[in-house]
Amino acid sequence: MSTSDNGKARGIRIAQDPAADELLGRSPLAALVGMLLDQQVPMEWAFTGPFTLARRMGADDLDARAIAAYDPDAFTALFTDKPALHRYPGSMAKRVQQLCRYLVDTYDGRAEAVWTDAATGRELLERLHALPGFGVQKAQIFLALLGKQFEVRPEGWREAAGPYGEDGSHRSVADITGPASLAEVRASKQRAKAAARAASRSG
């Protein structure tokens, strides 16, 4: 996942910050953590979080074993220090530690092991859904992100990702490749919310 065929870090542009995006492109765990944080905050804020967390831990990457073993109170402080890593820093710090403990227990601490040997899109979706903090929708979005931007494409990956896997869509972070597509995804989300509100009122 970490590099393209020419050996360079993939050109991810989700966080809209060069250093944060560079980490997302080379670190499977950073990408997973960014996806975990992507709720109730702007997408750029969520996906900048892994870089900020690594920097506050004094490292240039995230390590699942180090995070899992971190003192919970001290780890929460890394999230709550200003500027906070999330709108709900305390609860998200706990979720990140839960995710990393699961990765240590299930995948020997290797985030990429979640997908490297998944034979089908359905199997990969099940593995992602089993991760702490990953509901079906979040698992489908991350599966779409893996397929569209990291070339992780087991058989049936688009179908398993549901609408997020559609080619040319602008529904989620999986479709963000720069400022223009970010604006399109944000507009699409706003339209979906407006439609849902209208449907609830009519019902």
Sequence and secondary structure as in RCSB ss.txt:
>XXXX:A:sequence
MSTSDNGKARGIRIAQDPAADELLGRSPLAALVGMLLDQQVPMEWAFTGPFTLARRMGADDLDARAIAAYDPDAF
TALFTDKPALHRYPGSMAKRVQQLCRYLVDTYDGRAEAVWTDAATGRELLERLHALPGFGVQKAQIFLALLGKQF
EVRPEGWREAAGPYGEDGSHRSVADITGPASLAEVRASKQRAKAAARAASRSG
>XXXX:A:secstr
  B TTSSB    SSS HHHHHHHHH HHHHHHHHHH SSS HHHHHHHHHHHHHHTT SS  HHHHHHS HHHH
HHHHHSSS SSSSHHHHHHHHHHHHHHHHHHHTT GGGGTTT  BHHHHHHHHHTSTT  HHHHHHHHHHHHHHS
    BTHHHHTGGGGSTT  SSGGG SSHHHHHHHHHHHHHHHHHHHHHHHH 
